[in-house]
Amino acid sequence: MNSLAHKLGGWDDTIVALATPPGIGAIGVLRVSGSKAIDIVNTLFPSKNLAAQASHTLHVGLLKKDNLLLDEVVVSLYKSPKSYTGEDVVEISCHGSPFVQEQVMQAIIDGGARMAKPGEFTQRAFLKGKMDLAQAEAVADLIASNTEASRQHAIKHMRGGFSNTLAALRDQLIQFSALIELELDFSQEDVAFADRTQLYQLIQQLSTTTAQLIDSFKLGNVIKQGVSVAIIGKPNAGKSTLLNALLNEQRAIVSDIAGTTRDTIEEVLNIDGVLFRLIDTAGIRQHTSDIIESIGVEKSLEKMQQADLVIYLFDAAETTQVELDAVVEDLESKSIQYLLVANKSDIQANSYSQSVLPIAAKSNTGIDTLKQALVNTVLGGSVSMDDTVVTNARHLDALKKLYAALKEVLQGLDDQLPGDLLALDIRRALHFLGEITGEITHEDQLDYIFSKFCIGK
């Protein structure tokens, strides 16, 4: 059992929650976990003695309370420790009427259970040592996943992919920490058990691995949160036509009148497992007498600043090199990542010194190439989708602190610090590793992490 569970205590009670979404459906599943889970459900299930049944079995029968028939149900039995929470778990599949579910829930509560808090089932699984904290957080990520990429990475983390990487770092650090601290016990003899050269190489290797994990968060954030893309440009450049072409539907109003789009329009597009939140903005021009259009321009500039990526769309026949240079200079001065896209290239196109993607939004020409460019821009870099990718901001913060602690160990080795000071720096590094997986944590932190889960998980 997790040492924190022993420290906190008070985890012997029994909890219940609806594990399926609320509302009317074919069935609803109620999950019960705790030391009295089987006894409580047994008093409501006269069809069979559940205490005498084997774990991981299903049982069909009537659910009654004081001779009142509640429902005909299927009871799933999972006995400790071979259950999700590590406790006795009973799942009741009843009919999906909210009234029926409430009646069954109340009968279980009257029998001695209490309503579960958000994420409490997974929190108990962590405290019982069924998973570490990084794996527990991956459960929430899997539930919230909305693309194939986010699902794959959540499953990889849930199965211990990220945790295994951290465990390898931790094991090597512990080994050297033990040797250095052993030296302290023999300080009078002036002996060295830890090879400083090997330690230096190890810390360099761990620093490199940690830096790679930190760098992977950019990709991880894209996988988890998606990418906001603002389509900007002059009025009548074809921004709304491009949005419709990317979505393959008529979402935005298109006309030859400049300034048709007065407000921002946002749509979501899934390209190769990455969610792009496309924002069609009002055309940007410096002077307009139309108050409504002026407000739209202000919103466009605001969206441009907030976006992860900007598509600057311009008319290939009308935009000069000087104009494009000015746009690029402005985008780069604001540190905005961008793609230059020349629309109406099928009519006439100027040549430019910058890298430009030629398209014809009206005829869908070059749209697939643009989509691929969007993916390559946000996923480009040394981190592969197959690598361990950090998707959690809490993990990123701990990794940055770990990286700083490792650098201090390297500096200490360069300065030939004594073993007791080196041991302190290594302990700090181990502390930050432990914060990610849950070896180092506290009750308030757990309450915050698991409060973001749904009730029945």
Secondary structure, DSSP 8 states (H G I E B T S, - for coil): --HHHHHH----S-EEEE-S-SS-EEEEEEEEESTTHHHHHHHH-TTS-GGGS-SSEEEEEEEEETTEEEEEEEEEEE-TTSSSSSS-EEEEEEEE-HHHHHHHHHHHHHTT-EE--TTHHHHHHHHTTSS-HHHHHHHHHHHH--SHHHHHHHHHHHTTHHHHHHHHHHHHHHHHHHHHHHHHHTGGGT---S-HHHHHHHHHHHHHHHHHHHHHHHHHHHHHH-EEEEEE-STTSSHHHHHHHHHTS--S---SSTT---S-EEEEEEETTEEEEEEE-----S--S-HHHHHHHHHHHHHHHH-SEEEEEEETTT--HHHHHHHHHHHHHTT--EEEEEE-TTT-----SS--EE-BGGGTBTHHHHHHHHHHHHH-SS--TTS-----HHHHHHHHHHHHHHHHHHHHHHTT--HHHHHHHHHHHHHHHHHHHTSS--HHHHHHHHHTS-TT-
